[in-house]
């Protein structure tokens, strides 16, 4: 049992189950590789332990509008995750085998089921495959070639089965590579685990979302030894880039998180195509901020030749709630080769471009700087 | 004191369909839908506002506006420079390339495809199916600068689908929307081992509102979808009085309400939709799912009957959202009564479609030798019947 946080089950609470499967014992390089059996070319992963740890670290600072943090259950295989409490706890982290996941899920289910105001969060990072359902592959996947899906979770059916749970808000984050060739899917024999069987009970849930790192059979990506791109984007979104204004408050809700992740996964010249997707009613507020989110901006000149002599200033107008407005800001504006970048609190800014050498007259415009960020061309008028 | 804010958007920026907008000010948040050539007006207290439009791609357009009492304030949203990082998104690149050349492509034809530079070329073919029979395609392909090839189709209302394949390209079937006209778009795809097998094919109907709504749902932007839904729900509720109403829009409205759990807000409309459009599997699925999600004691007999009718149509639901609901609902019924052999048989049929489908597509798309024969086998080659199919031209040949 690896209950890394236990603040109790009384009243409305956020209960978390996080699973990161990096090492797979039956894949090449694992402790019990299947000799002569390719298992679709799947390999060991380095990102999931780090990603699960990153998610758990974020959850420790969650500020849900109605529910305080309750429990965090963590299962990890593979190296690289950090134990906050030292080697003893590190040794106690359970490996996400099918048996351990089933037991952890039942603990989590029971905790969530104590109060209908509870918030259920489930996070998974590891290999996955989508056929008629999305199957998440656990540490002992591939134990039998006769029943390949035996040690996998049918997350679609599990998600529907969670309608039986009393927790009215349920959010699942699935960061799974889905890279088995399409025509090989027919070789996946057996049945995956349904962790809670769906029943004909209607669906009384208030808000649900299952956010997926990729759409369909596409791959999820990450660099070796780093948390995955999706999880890093997810954390940035939860920390503020997925925020929107609700009255005087900045709140992080599901659609805004989804938009922020979508945008963040596009960044970078070398970034492969990765389009996240989502199921569920998905409009709920997961987190609220105590200050305006810090938002990245990229500005460039049109025509580019005007950039050389230009000097840019930004003045926050303190029009949006909780904005700290004036500098110093986390960064910038900093000159790049063709423009400027900065990270500033969300607000309305007056942007001025001056030309000390007198090439052009001063240019000004209002700029709405909102999450997840802005990229704007500044038309330089003679 | 109040003033008037008039919002409009360029067709290019909105991908030729309606988009969701928000107007944010001190203590004010207005939401609505905005379509090209259809300005939206907001009466607002005097002050400064941020206008934020969200596209189905997830990109956002922003503007700052000052509302005064002396005059109307006009805000035009548009211009790619306002969209964050779209240079690096190939889907937006597709939009730019296609949108600049033609006016008739909408979100799901231009954006769904991770488009690359060239169309599939002479090694691909297409044919139209009416039910289970090959029909005459009657469409001249258009080749776009981006390399995309489109086929404007006018099959009429019914269960039509298009099949695309090639000697090195897995045969797949794409269900056409319940619309008198549709567009098929074929682009090259970087996905060589997945469903696409190197070529991405999408369909779109004639309702830009439905296309945008499905775009928002597919990308998880349920809040933006909610801004478009009222108009589609209104039209859906009128459809029994107005023969010109869009069946496509009605299906979109039904699926949206089911997605967000508001299916009871339209009362018996799903039942009337299923009664009036019995040929459309989606109509049965929408009504069955409404029944099964009702808390308490759902009407299982009627739900079961609807689901069986959907399967007996001999074609899957036109929309992937419907296929997912049909599969899930049948799983529920089969689990509740394992001795129900007809349900078990129907579930087995639907499972075949579900296993072979592309879950990312708006319109049901699956590998198949024939529309009624979904498969996970990679079937390739030219059709044996020398008639009824057309070669898909290559952009290179024409240039």
Interface residues (C-beta under 8 A of the other chain):
Chain A: X130 X131 X132 X133 X156 X157 X160 X179 X181 X182 X183 X185 X186 X197 X198 X199 X200 X201 X202 X203 X204 X205 X209 X211 X215 X216 X217 X218 X245 X246 X247 X248 X253 X254 X255 X256 X258 X259 X262 X263 X266 X267 X268 X269 X271 X273 X275 X276 X277 X278 X280 X281 X282 X283 X298 X302 X317 X319 X320 X348 X366 X367 X368 X370 X372 X373 X374 X375 X376 X377
Chain B: X24 X26 X27 X29 X48 X50 X51 X52 X54 X57 X58 X59 X60 X62 X63 X64 X81 X82 X83 X84 X85 X86 X88 X89 X90 X91 X114 X170 X190 X191 X193 X194 X195 X197 X218 X219 X220 X221 X222 X223 X224 X226 X259 X260 X261 X292 X293 X294 X295 X296 X298 X300 X327 X328 X331 X332 X333 X335 X336 X351 X354 X355 X358 X359 X360 X367 X376 X377 X378
